[in-house]
Amino acid sequence: AADTRLVEAFFNWDGDALERSDYVGVYVITDQLEVEPGRLDLEELAASDNSGEALTGGYVLEIDEIADNKYHWRTDNGYPKEELSQVLIDTPKLDEITPEQIDYIKTYVQDMENALLSDRESNWRERRYLQYLDRQSWLDYHMVMTFVKNVDAFWRGAKLYKNRGERMKSGPVWDFDRSLASTDPRDNIPSEWDATEFTSQGFAVKYWDEGWWGLLAKDPDFIRAWFDRWQELRAGLLTDT
């Protein structure tokens, strides 16, 4: 998660002595998600990293609306399925990434998705998808988004990253302005496992069906691991107290 601090903020517009009238309330200051030590500690891709092990990372991807400074695409199977969203390469940026690096990460994502779909079709006789993604990070990410009922979960503001020589991880967590009973009514009922349908606000996220995380949720081993993780957290970090 991004480094975050709550602060009491003053805006001193006129440049004179700080006064009580300059006080504007409590704000949340959040660090940017950048690839550098102390933030996202990944290997940085250079323009010369176009083959071998060097080509395998690090990449930061998003599922989000199109941004002009980021390479973007939709997969061969039509993911993400929401019309507004595509897969974006957040790092490296469009003016820095090489054609070889684009081809590598697009192929990797496609192979990961194909493995997920193939494993589901075979009724999980194989789990080839584990060659491509770090399941524990995807599980924890799914649990956090479901727990807080993030209205944007898995289809907008979703982050993924792949370090050099490693599998794709889900995260860091980001974008929680519509969660935990915010001004958006779709996140208001904590006892529900899906978002409440409010057509005036758009579609409601189905946390167990949305995107690649929805494909993972069809795997009985993933669900069993989800239950085990939930019980572990309920005995510690997420106890009632």
HELIX and SHEET records of a PDB file:
HELIX    1   1 ARG A   20  ASP A   22  5                                   3    
HELIX    2   2 GLY A   52  THR A   56  5                                   5    
HELIX    3   3 PRO A   99  GLU A  121  1                                  23    
HELIX    4   4 ARG A  128  GLN A  131  5                                   4    
HELIX    5   5 ARG A  135  PHE A  147  1                                  13    
HELIX    6   6 PRO A  185  ASP A  187  5                                   3    
HELIX    7   7 THR A  199  GLN A  201  5                                   3    
HELIX    8   8 GLY A  211  LEU A  216  1                                   6    
HELIX    9   9 PRO A  220  ARG A  234  1                                  15    
SHEET    1   A 2 THR A   4  PHE A  10  0                                        
SHEET    2   A 2 TYR A  23  THR A  30 -1                                        
SHEET    1   B 5 TYR A  71  TRP A  73  0                                        
SHEET    2   B 5 SER A  85  THR A  91 -1                                        
SHEET    3   B 5 TYR A  59  GLU A  65 -1                                        
SHEET    4   B 5 ALA A 158  LYS A 162 -1                                        
SHEET    5   B 5 MET A 168  SER A 170 -1                                        
END                                                                             
